[in-house]
Amino acid sequence: MPGSRAWRSDAPVQRCIPWFRVADPDASALITVRHLLNQTSGLTGRAGRGTTLAAGMHPLELAVRALATTGLARPPGAAFEYSNLNYTTLGLVVEMAAGEPFEAYLTRHIFEPLTMRHTYTAIQDARRGGLASGYRYWFGFPVAFDAPGHGGTVPAGGIISTAEDMSRYLAMYQGGGRYGGQVVLSPAGIEEMMRPGPPQKRGAFAGAGYGMGWFTGPWGGVDASCHPGDEPGAHAGMALVPRGNWGVVVLFNVGTHGGALPGLLAIEQSVTAMVAGGTARDTGIGAFYAGFDAAVAAALAAEGWSLARLARRPGIEAQGRRRALPLLWEFGIPAAVAVLPTAVFKVNWKGLFLYGPDMSCALAGIGGLSALTGLLRVIKTGQPAHRRPPARQIPATTQRR
């Protein structure tokens, strides 16, 4: 950032934002701008998703002040963990250091020098500029979705753009920080941004390390610096291939954080591979939803059959283990469903419905049917059960003498 010594140093965040706090006061003083840029502050991905959803259209400052009750998973600088909270906080660092709103700073120092005339930070402006309708997957079928706008979370992923504008952004990197005679970044700054940390061991970025806003390593069969982004109703990806002096921008008007997300990433990698002379790969989206839909249908059918079968019974006289085991199963399923979004997907129910509406509805349906079956079992337990009358005993005939 021009004129900002704190931005170019390892200064603590509190030097730019004096009131900056997380739940641990000592750790608050140790978090630096570099930790935020490298995603090594100790803030978690789970907390990042929750705060992104809670922030909504609130101002950026409120989103950062909410961190005062947020705990860290590890000491600052100890390890990488991607969290939207890091770049949300960086947005306020920019505001405080530059003395102007983050959106205004982006416009003056990025959008205008790169002539990005169709790039927006407010969804209302983007809609007036012809924003494409967004979609979400519902059991494999894309359904139109009017995505909410960003407020305090614009720095973490609320920029709306076009492929043409984003190509200018990538061209600036390939030009050593220059575009059309305008200097946007220094070559040294770009080198620092692209310097990768320790490589990821698994996932879509296995073998790639994270620098400052970029993953650098294997992508689509070539060495590249890349970054995808996912929103409810939209997905975007970009990649730079320094050795080939080219880049790729892929924009989707469909978004997902569910099982289809690897398929969207596969499309990004396939485009990169084809430009490099390779071949495309199967996205697997169709196969995923075929299995997902079949599993959901089978689970709902099983739960519905259990409920209907129990409803036909006049009463249950089972006691002890014969009573406890069915109830444990029937109430255990909804209990597991209730904690599944947080435990597995690292997001609350609001976030799960926003990004994966079909998955959240399927889980709610399965859990609800199971709970209803358990409740019906409790009501019917102890009621007289229909018993088949015992067979009438025919007295043996006496032998005649």
Summary of the structure (lengths in Angstrom):
residues: 401
radius of gyration: 28.2
end to end distance: 121.2
largest distance: 129.2
contacts: 1225
relative contact order: 0.09
helix: 47%
strand: 14%
